[in-house]
Amino acid sequence: MSITTSNLSPSGPAGARHRWGWFVVLGVLLIAIGIFAWIEVVTATIAGVIVLGAALLVGGIFQIIHAFAVRAWSGFFLHVLMGIVYVIGGLLLMNDPLPGAIVVTLFVAICLVVAGIFRMVLAVRHRELTGWWLMLFSGLITLLIGLLIYASLPWSSLWVIGTLIAVELVIHGITWIQFGLMLRRMPQVGATA
């Protein structure tokens, strides 16, 4: 599916064409922050855990407010209890992020192990498909990464979260740069094709 000038409105991507440079600048900034996060991976890990704690705290507060706003709904006490757990978890993560990083890293390791096993089972169940062994190999690598992260706890908790944040920032930055350059190459709104 290609983008043409006939199906773009001035408020769509073609309308933002003249701002393509801002998207490129945003992408470059995100890449720079991602590289800094990679260099300062422990700091990025601690910051990530604190931000996660703040998100849990805010989410818990809104969960409690929502529970009281719809008190007549069933499960009122369960909603309040969940909100309280979120608030306590958020406060604990923000108060002492290093043990929180261990818990979050353990969760990441478990997710990787489970995802790797499921991917391998899926590959074996669909051996009739071409390239099934690639999915099997991918699942094996995911499983091994999860096991290695688990085996190296608590040390892995110092770098895993920060590394994931750094990779996300760099990839997101590359995406914004590509988007900005795509906008630059788009024809002007109202130009004839």
C-alpha positions as CSV (number, residue, x, y, z in Angstrom):
1,M,0.0,0.0,0.0
2,S,1.6,3.3,-1.0
3,I,0.9,6.8,0.1
4,T,-0.3,9.1,-2.6
5,T,-1.2,12.8,-2.5
6,S,-4.8,12.1,-3.4
7,N,-5.5,10.3,-0.1
8,L,-3.6,12.7,2.2
9,S,-5.2,15.6,4.0
10,P,-3.2,18.7,5.1
11,S,-3.4,17.4,8.6
12,G,-1.8,14.0,7.6
13,P,1.8,13.2,6.9
14,A,2.0,15.5,3.9
15,G,0.7,18.4,6.0
16,A,3.7,17.8,8.3
17,R,6.2,17.7,5.5
18,H,7.7,21.1,6.3
19,R,8.4,19.9,9.8
20,W,10.5,16.9,8.7
21,G,13.6,18.3,10.3
22,W,12.1,18.2,13.8
23,F,11.4,14.5,13.5
24,V,15.0,13.9,12.4
25,V,16.2,16.1,15.4
26,L,14.0,14.1,17.7
27,G,15.4,10.8,16.4
28,V,19.0,12.0,16.8
29,L,18.3,13.1,20.4
30,L,16.7,9.7,21.2
31,I,19.7,7.9,19.7
32,A,22.1,10.1,21.7
33,I,20.1,9.5,24.9
34,G,20.1,5.8,24.1
35,I,23.8,5.7,23.6
36,F,24.3,7.6,26.9
37,A,21.9,5.0,28.6
38,W,24.1,2.2,27.2
39,I,27.2,3.8,28.6
40,E,25.6,4.5,31.9
41,V,23.6,1.3,32.0
42,V,23.3,1.1,35.8
43,T,22.0,4.6,36.0
44,A,19.5,3.9,33.2
45,T,18.4,0.7,35.1
46,I,17.8,2.7,38.3
47,A,16.0,5.4,36.5
48,G,13.8,2.9,34.7
49,V,12.9,1.2,37.9
50,I,12.0,4.5,39.5
51,V,9.8,5.5,36.5
52,L,8.1,2.1,36.7
53,G,7.5,2.7,40.4
54,A,6.0,6.1,39.7
55,A,3.8,4.6,37.0
56,L,2.6,1.9,39.5
57,L,2.0,4.6,42.1
58,V,-0.1,6.8,39.8
59,G,-1.9,3.7,38.4
60,G,-2.7,2.5,42.0
61,I,-4.1,5.9,43.0
62,F,-6.3,6.0,39.9
63,Q,-7.4,2.4,40.6
64,I,-8.5,3.4,44.1
65,I,-10.3,6.6,42.9
66,H,-12.0,4.6,40.2
67,A,-13.1,1.9,42.7
68,F,-14.8,4.6,44.8
69,A,-16.3,6.3,41.8
70,V,-18.1,3.1,40.7
71,R,-18.7,1.7,44.2
72,A,-21.9,0.0,43.1
73,W,-20.0,-2.3,40.8
74,S,-19.2,-5.8,41.9
75,G,-15.6,-6.3,43.1
76,F,-15.3,-3.0,44.9
77,F,-12.9,-4.4,47.5
78,L,-10.8,-6.2,45.0
79,H,-10.3,-3.0,43.0
80,V,-9.4,-1.1,46.1
81,L,-7.0,-3.9,47.2
82,M,-5.4,-3.9,43.7
83,G,-4.9,-0.2,43.9
84,I,-3.3,-0.4,47.4
85,V,-1.0,-3.2,46.1
86,Y,0.0,-1.0,43.1
87,V,0.7,2.0,45.4
88,I,2.8,-0.1,47.8
89,G,4.7,-1.7,45.0
90,G,5.3,1.7,43.4
91,L,6.5,3.2,46.6
92,L,8.8,0.2,47.3
93,L,10.3,0.5,43.8
94,M,10.9,4.2,44.1
95,N,12.3,4.0,47.6
96,D,14.8,1.2,46.9
97,P,15.3,0.7,43.2
98,L,18.1,-1.9,43.3
99,P,16.0,-4.7,44.9
100,G,13.2,-3.6,42.6
101,A,15.6,-4.0,39.6
102,I,16.2,-7.6,40.8
103,V,12.5,-8.3,40.8
104,V,11.9,-6.7,37.4
105,T,14.9,-8.5,35.9
106,L,13.6,-11.8,37.3
107,F,10.3,-11.1,35.7
108,V,12.1,-10.4,32.3
109,A,14.0,-13.6,32.6
110,I,10.9,-15.7,33.3
111,C,9.1,-14.0,30.4
112,L,12.0,-14.9,28.1
113,V,12.1,-18.5,29.2
114,V,8.4,-18.9,28.8
115,A,8.4,-17.2,25.4
116,G,11.4,-19.3,24.2
117,I,9.6,-22.6,25.2
118,F,6.4,-21.6,23.6
119,R,8.2,-20.6,20.4
120,M,10.0,-23.9,20.3
121,V,6.8,-25.9,20.9
122,L,5.1,-23.9,18.1
123,A,8.0,-24.6,15.7
124,V,8.0,-28.3,16.4
125,R,4.2,-28.5,16.0
126,H,4.5,-26.8,12.6
127,R,7.4,-28.7,11.1
128,E,5.6,-28.9,7.8
129,L,6.2,-25.2,7.2
130,T,9.3,-24.0,5.4
131,G,11.7,-22.4,7.8
132,W,10.2,-23.9,11.0
133,W,13.8,-24.5,12.2
134,L,14.3,-20.7,12.3
135,M,11.5,-20.3,14.8
136,L,13.0,-23.3,16.7
137,F,16.4,-21.6,16.7
138,S,14.9,-18.3,17.8
139,G,13.0,-20.0,20.6
140,L,16.2,-21.7,21.8
141,I,18.2,-18.4,21.8
142,T,15.4,-16.7,23.7
143,L,15.3,-19.5,26.2
144,L,19.1,-19.4,26.7
145,I,19.1,-15.6,27.1
146,G,16.4,-16.0,29.8
147,L,18.3,-18.7,31.6
148,L,21.6,-16.8,31.4
149,I,19.9,-13.7,32.8
150,Y,18.4,-15.8,35.6
151,A,21.7,-17.6,36.4
152,S,23.6,-14.3,36.6
153,L,21.2,-12.6,39.1
154,P,21.6,-10.4,41.0
155,W,24.4,-8.9,38.8
156,S,22.3,-9.0,35.7
157,S,19.7,-6.8,37.4
158,L,22.3,-4.0,37.1
159,W,22.4,-4.0,33.3
160,V,19.4,-5.8,31.8
161,I,16.8,-3.1,32.3
162,G,19.2,-0.3,31.3
163,T,20.2,-2.2,28.2
164,L,16.6,-2.7,27.2
165,I,15.9,1.0,27.7
166,A,19.0,1.9,25.6
167,V,18.0,-0.4,22.8
168,E,14.4,0.9,22.8
169,L,15.6,4.5,22.6
170,V,18.1,3.9,19.8
171,I,15.5,1.9,17.7
172,H,12.9,4.6,18.4
173,G,15.3,7.3,17.3
174,I,16.1,5.5,14.1
175,T,12.4,5.2,13.4
176,W,11.8,8.9,13.9
177,I,14.8,9.7,11.6
178,Q,13.4,7.5,8.9
179,F,9.9,9.0,9.3
180,G,11.4,12.5,9.0
181,L,13.3,11.6,5.9
182,M,10.2,10.0,4.4
183,L,8.3,13.2,5.0
184,R,11.1,15.2,3.3
185,R,10.8,13.0,0.2
186,M,7.0,13.4,0.1
187,P,5.5,15.7,-2.6
188,Q,4.0,19.0,-1.5
189,V,0.3,19.0,-0.6
190,G,-1.7,19.9,-3.7
191,A,1.2,19.1,-6.0
192,T,0.3,17.2,-9.1
193,A,1.4,13.6,-9.2
